[in-house]
Amino acid sequence: MTNKQFIKEFVKRLPTDNDKKYFQNLFYEDNVLYSYGYHYPLCLNLNGDFIVNSDKYGSATLKQKFYVVQVLNELNKNFILLNTKDIKLLLERNIAKLNEVEKILILSKLGDNHYKK
């Protein structure tokens, strides 16, 4: 398995799958993909739409982020870019429990950062 294949596995999962899996320096827990630890949430699955971390970290994490965006584009998934601070605020609110109205409000407030395939 490669990092890209692991990321593709994460993207294809149902966001309600409550599990944890590790591969090299990546792991996912529930609906969040992390790079090197809980300090850097790389990607969140928001009921089939995705939030990708926009912050720069290191060269390995940058490559992982490239794979995330590549996989999301290949699978025609909607995603937005958001910084680590804002992602952590969403995680504190327990993003998995957001209702559809809250999800729409989040996506609409992000404007230019929202990418659709």
N, C-alpha and C positions, 0 to 999 in steps of 0.2 A: 504494500500500500504506500502511496505517496501523500504528501501534504494536500495536494489538490484533490485526490480521491477521498481523503478524510473530510475535507471541507464539503465536497459534494454530498457525502453521506449525511453530514449535518444539515445541509440545505434541504435535502429530500425528506428528512424526518418530519413527523407530525410534531407541531409545537407542544402538543400535550403529552408527548412521550417523556416520562419522568425517569431519566437515567443519566448516567455519567460514563464517559468513555475517554480514554487517553490515547494519544498517538504522538510520539516524540515530544515536541514543545507545545503542542496544541491539546486542548481538551474541551469537551462540551459537557455542560450540566444543564439539564432541562432545556430551556430555549436560548441558552447563551453559549457562544463559542469564545474561549479564552486563549490568549497567547502568553505563554510563560507564567501564568498565574492569574489570580483574581484581580490583580491591579490593572490588567489590561483586557477589558472585554472587547474582543475583536468584532463580533457580529451578534446581533440579536434577531431571533425569529419572532416577529410580531404578527402572529396569526396568518402567516403566509407572505407578509411583507417583511422587509429586512432593514435593519439599521446597522450600518458599517461605521466603525470608528474612523474618524478623519484625522486623528492626531498622529504625528510622526513619532516613532520610538527608536527602533534600530533597524539595521539592514535586513535581518531575518524576519522581523515583524512586518516590515514594508513588503517583503516578498509574499508573506502570508496574506496580507491585505490585497495584494495584486491578484492572488489566486481566488480570494473571496469574490472580488468584483468580477473576475473572469467567469467564475462558475455561475454567479447570479445572472450575468448577461447571457451565458450559454443556455440557461434554463428559463430565460425570459421572466425573471422575478423582478418585482419592484423593490427599490431600495433607496434609502436616504443616507447621507453622511452626517454624522453627529460627533462632537468631541467627547472625550472620556468623561469629563465632568458631568455633562448632560446625560450621558448614558448611565452613569452611576446614580444620578437622581431618578431616572426612570426605573432602574433596578430596585432602588429603595422603595418605590411605590408598588413594587411587585407587578412588573409589566405584563406578566402572564394573565393577570386578572383584569386588565383594562377592558372596558366594554367598547363596542363598536364606535360610539360617539366620541369617546376619549381618543381612540385611535385616529379617527378622522381629524380631530382638532390638532393632534400632534403633527400629523402629516401636513395639514394645511398651513400651520405656522412656520414650517421649515422652508416653504417657498422654493427658492432657487436650488436648494440642496436635494430636492426630490427628483429622482431619476426614474423614468419609466422606459421599459423596452417595448 
